[in-house]
Amino acid sequence: MNKPAPLDNSKQRNAELALETAIDALASTTGISGKVLAFEPSNDHGTRADADLELSIDGRSYRYLVEIKHIDRMALLHQVKQQFAEAPCPWLLAAPRMSAELAGKCRDIGVQFIDADGNAYLQAPGMLVLVKGQRPGKGSALSEALSDGVRAGGPGALRLAFVLLCAPELLNAPYRVLSRAAGVSLGAVGAIIQDLARRGFIINAKSGRRFLEKERLISEWATMYPIMLRPKLAPQRFRASQRDWWKSVDIARFEAVWGGEVAADQLTGYLKPEKITIYMHGSSMRQNLGKLVIQNKLRADPDGDIEILEKFWELPPIDNATPASVPPLLAYADLVASMEPRNLEVAAMIYQHLKNGN
């Protein structure tokens, strides 16, 4: 049979993204987990596949060769089926999106598939799955996942990079876990991961993802955060009648954490806070902000020394952070953004801890 020409680097990255997104969407709609064993696996049977995939359900594993392809008409389904007619093991089509009509046709002609919206047709001993009619949610289609908005330096990319830098163990977590932790769409996660790999910050190895240039990513994140992400966190400024008002506040009661100078002081003990930064959980921010303002007699002031922003991450406790403070990376970025000499000295101390992985 004729072998398709190898994909160029850009097309290969997009193909890998399409498969990763489809795997995670499958887990969301069916509970079936998937693991890519290899992209463009070598073989001696003359059938070129885009990936080698293992699906797991109820303790059983199913191995597939995968063809990653955009399907928009019936004829293409027949072409793909013919391409794998002599494959030595089951094969699977991974598509960005499969319409309900095409999904039904796949079932009729025996083409197993998964797509980025969670639609699927799978049939094997002990497994029968048919999901069709799933539509992409607003902002979660694969087209968004490939858009410039989630590329390096964009707000979504900064959110996810922050989560990975603070909790490197999440580098190999399912995309749905990363989506919740960073507050970005499921489709965007794969694009950001691929972009980080393309730019040399992480590597997608057979043993899993790991950082290659963590220190460089920390520096870039701290540089871009005040420009691209911080202004989007609904910042509000206030002033208090008492300078040390914050010292008696149990900030956790307001679903919030200290940032900036207070967090830096809690981390190092080398800074007397003069400007107060608070990150407050977004879903209940209005209610908790009202309580904080009333109970501590704060007043709105565009030039105030109290800044309250929306918390943009959901992470378990960080080893090197106090429960009431932001992770050290964010404390560092807040200090650097202030451009105040007394803060920059302490920022350098925090940076050394970040660089050494503490």
C-alpha positions in Angstrom: 0.0 0.0 0.0 1.1 3.6 -0.5 2.4 5.3 2.7 1.5 8.9 3.3 4.3 11.4 3.5 5.7 12.1 7.0 4.1 15.1 8.7 6.1 18.3 8.9 6.8 19.5 12.5 3.8 21.9 12.6 1.3 19.4 11.3 2.7 16.8 13.6 2.3 19.0 16.7 -1.3 19.7 15.7 -2.0 16.0 15.1 -0.5 15.1 18.6 -2.7 17.9 20.1 -5.8 16.5 18.4 -5.2 13.1 19.8 -4.4 14.3 23.4 -7.5 16.4 23.4 -9.6 13.5 22.1 -8.2 11.2 24.8 -9.1 13.6 27.6 -12.6 14.3 26.1 -13.2 10.5 26.0 -12.3 10.3 29.7 -14.8 13.1 30.4 -17.7 11.5 28.6 -17.1 7.8 29.2 -14.6 7.4 32.0 -12.2 5.5 29.7 -8.6 6.5 30.1 -6.1 6.6 27.4 -2.3 6.6 27.2 -0.2 7.3 24.1 2.6 4.8 24.0 4.3 6.3 21.0 3.8 8.8 18.2 4.6 7.5 14.7 5.6 4.1 16.0 8.0 2.0 14.0 6.7 -1.2 12.6 7.6 -4.0 10.1 4.1 -4.6 8.7 3.9 -1.7 6.2 1.0 0.2 7.9 2.0 3.7 8.9 0.2 4.9 12.0 0.2 8.2 13.7 0.3 6.8 17.2 0.2 3.7 19.3 -2.6 4.0 21.9 -3.7 2.0 25.0 -7.2 2.5 26.4 -8.2 1.2 29.8 -11.7 0.5 31.2 -12.7 -1.5 34.2 -9.2 -2.9 34.6 -8.9 -4.1 31.0 -6.6 -2.7 28.4 -7.1 -2.3 24.7 -4.3 -1.5 22.2 -4.9 0.5 19.0 -3.0 1.9 16.1 -4.3 5.4 15.5 -4.9 7.5 12.4 -5.3 11.2 13.2 -7.3 12.9 10.5 -9.9 15.6 9.9 -13.1 13.9 8.5 -15.7 16.0 6.8 -17.3 13.5 4.3 -18.2 9.9 4.0 -15.7 9.1 1.3 -12.8 9.8 3.7 -14.1 7.2 6.2 -13.9 4.6 3.5 -10.4 5.7 2.5 -9.2 5.4 6.1 -10.8 2.0 6.5 -9.1 0.8 3.4 -5.8 2.2 4.6 -5.9 -0.1 7.7 -7.5 -3.1 6.0 -4.4 -5.2 6.5 -3.3 -3.8 9.9 -2.2 -6.5 12.3 -4.1 -5.1 15.3 -7.2 -3.0 15.9 -7.0 0.6 14.8 -8.8 3.8 15.7 -9.6 7.1 14.0 -8.9 10.3 16.1 -10.6 13.4 14.6 -11.0 17.0 15.8 -14.8 16.6 15.4 -17.2 14.0 14.2 -20.7 15.0 13.3 -23.6 12.8 14.5 -24.2 11.7 10.9 -20.6 10.6 10.5 -20.5 9.0 13.9 -23.5 6.8 12.9 -21.7 5.9 9.6 -18.6 4.9 11.6 -20.7 2.4 13.5 -22.4 1.1 10.3 -19.1 0.4 8.6 -17.0 -0.6 11.7 -14.7 2.4 12.0 -13.8 2.9 15.6 -13.2 6.6 16.5 -12.8 9.2 19.2 -13.0 13.0 18.8 -12.1 16.2 20.7 -15.7 16.7 21.8 -16.0 13.4 23.5 -17.9 11.5 20.8 -16.7 7.9 20.3 -17.5 4.6 18.8 -15.5 1.7 20.3 -16.2 -2.0 20.0 -14.0 -4.8 21.4 -14.6 -7.9 23.6 -15.9 -6.6 26.8 -16.4 -3.0 25.5 -19.1 -1.3 23.4 -19.2 2.5 23.4 -21.2 4.9 21.2 -21.3 8.6 22.0 -22.5 11.0 19.3 -24.0 14.5 19.2 -21.6 16.0 21.7 -20.9 19.5 20.7 -18.0 21.8 21.6 -18.7 24.1 24.5 -18.1 27.8 24.1 -14.4 28.4 24.0 -13.4 24.8 24.2 -13.3 23.7 20.6 -10.0 22.4 19.1 -9.8 25.6 17.0 -9.4 27.5 20.3 -6.8 25.0 21.4 -4.7 25.9 18.4 -5.3 29.7 18.6 -2.7 32.3 19.4 -4.6 33.1 22.6 -3.2 30.1 24.4 0.3 30.4 23.0 3.3 31.6 24.9 2.7 34.8 27.0 -1.1 34.6 26.7 -3.2 34.6 29.9 -4.2 31.0 29.5 -0.6 29.9 29.0 0.5 31.9 32.0 -2.2 30.3 34.2 -1.1 26.8 33.2 2.6 27.5 33.4 2.1 28.8 36.9 0.3 25.6 38.0 3.1 23.4 36.5 5.9 25.5 38.0 4.2 25.4 41.5 3.3 21.7 41.3 5.7 19.9 38.9 4.1 16.6 39.8 1.1 17.8 37.7 3.2 17.7 34.5 1.8 14.2 33.8 -1.7 14.7 35.2 -4.7 14.2 33.0 -5.7 17.3 31.0 -9.0 17.6 32.9 -7.0 18.0 36.2 -4.8 20.7 34.7 -7.9 22.4 33.2 -9.5 22.7 36.7 -6.2 23.7 38.4 -5.4 26.5 36.0 -8.9 27.7 35.1 -8.4 27.2 31.3 -10.5 25.2 28.9 -9.8 21.5 28.4 -9.0 22.1 24.7 -6.5 24.8 25.5 -4.4 22.6 27.9 -3.0 20.4 25.1 -2.0 23.4 23.0 -0.2 25.1 25.9 1.6 21.8 26.7 2.7 21.4 23.1 3.8 25.0 22.9 5.9 24.7 26.1 7.5 21.6 24.6 8.1 23.4 21.2 9.9 26.2 23.0 12.1 23.9 25.0 10.7 24.4 28.5 9.5 20.8 28.9 10.1 17.5 27.1 7.6 14.9 26.2 9.6 11.7 26.9 8.4 8.1 26.9 8.8 8.1 30.7 6.6 11.2 30.9 6.9 15.0 30.7 9.6 16.8 32.7 11.1 20.3 32.8 14.1 21.1 30.7 14.4 24.9 31.3 12.5 25.5 34.5 14.6 28.5 35.6 14.1 30.2 32.2 10.4 29.6 32.4 10.3 31.1 35.9 12.0 34.3 34.7 9.7 34.5 31.6 6.6 33.9 33.7 7.5 36.6 36.2 8.2 39.1 33.4 4.9 38.4 31.5 2.6 38.0 34.5 2.2 41.7 35.4 1.7 42.6 31.7 -0.6 39.9 30.4 -2.4 38.2 33.3 -2.4 40.4 36.4 -4.5 43.2 34.7 -7.2 40.6 33.9 -7.7 39.6 37.6 -10.3 42.3 38.4 -7.9 44.3 40.5 -9.5 46.7 43.1 -7.8 49.1 45.4 -8.7 50.2 48.9 -7.3 52.0 51.9 -7.5 51.3 55.6 -7.6 53.7 58.5 -5.1 51.6 60.4 -1.8 50.7 58.8 -1.4 47.3 60.5 -5.1 46.3 60.1 -4.2 43.1 58.2 -2.2 41.6 61.1 -5.3 40.5 63.0 -7.1 39.2 59.9 -7.7 35.5 59.4 -7.6 35.8 55.6 -8.8 32.2 55.1 -12.2 33.2 56.4 -12.6 35.2 53.3 -11.5 32.4 50.9 -8.4 34.4 50.2 -4.6 34.3 50.6 -1.9 37.0 51.1 0.2 37.9 48.1 3.0 40.4 47.5 4.8 41.9 50.5 2.9 40.0 53.2 3.5 36.6 51.5 7.2 37.5 51.0 7.5 38.4 54.7 5.9 35.1 55.7 8.3 33.3 53.4 11.5 35.1 54.4 11.0 37.2 57.5 13.0 40.0 55.8 10.3 42.5 54.7 8.0 44.8 56.6 4.9 45.0 54.5 3.7 48.5 53.5 1.5 47.5 50.6 -1.0 44.7 51.0 -2.0 42.3 48.2 -4.8 39.8 48.5 -5.9 37.1 46.1 -9.5 36.1 46.6 -11.4 33.1 45.3 -13.4 34.3 42.2 -16.6 32.4 42.6 -17.4 34.0 45.9 -15.3 37.1 45.6 -18.2 39.6 45.7 -19.6 38.3 48.9 -16.3 37.8 50.7 -14.9 41.1 49.5 -18.0 42.9 51.0 -17.3 41.2 54.3 -13.7 42.0 54.3 -14.4 45.7 53.5 -17.1 46.1 56.2 -15.3 44.2 59.0 -12.0 46.0 58.5 -13.5 49.4 57.6 -11.8 49.6 54.2 -12.7 52.3 51.7 -12.3 52.3 48.0 -9.4 54.3 46.7 -7.8 54.0 43.3 -4.4 55.0 44.8 -4.9 52.9 47.9 -2.1 50.6 49.3 -4.4 47.6 49.4 -4.9 45.7 46.2 -7.4 42.8 45.9 -7.3 40.5 42.9 -9.1 37.4 41.7 -7.3 34.1 42.6 -6.6 32.3 39.3 -5.5 28.8 40.4 -6.7 25.8 42.4 -3.9 23.8 43.9 -3.3 21.6 46.9 -1.1 23.1 49.6 2.4 23.9 48.2 5.3 22.6 50.3 7.3 25.8 50.4 4.3 28.2 51.0 2.4 29.0 54.1 -1.3 28.1 54.0 -2.4 31.7 54.1 -0.1 32.9 51.3 0.3 32.6 47.6 2.9 30.2 46.2 6.5 31.6 46.3 6.5 32.1 42.5 3.6 34.6 42.7 5.1 36.4 45.7 8.3 36.8 43.7 6.4 38.1 40.6 4.4 40.6 42.8 7.7 41.9 44.3 9.4 42.2 40.9 6.4 44.0 39.4 6.5 46.7 42.2 10.0 47.8 41.0 10.7 49.0 44.6 14.4 48.5 45.7 13.4 47.1 49.2 11.2 44.5 47.5 13.7 43.6 44.8 16.2 42.5 47.4 13.8 40.1 49.0 12.6 39.0 45.6 16.2 37.9 44.8 16.1 35.7 48.0 12.9 34.1 46.9 14.2 33.5 43.4 17.2 31.6 44.8 14.8 29.3 46.6 12.7 28.9 43.4 15.8 28.2 41.3 17.0 25.5 43.8 13.6 23.9 43.8 12.8 24.9 47.4 
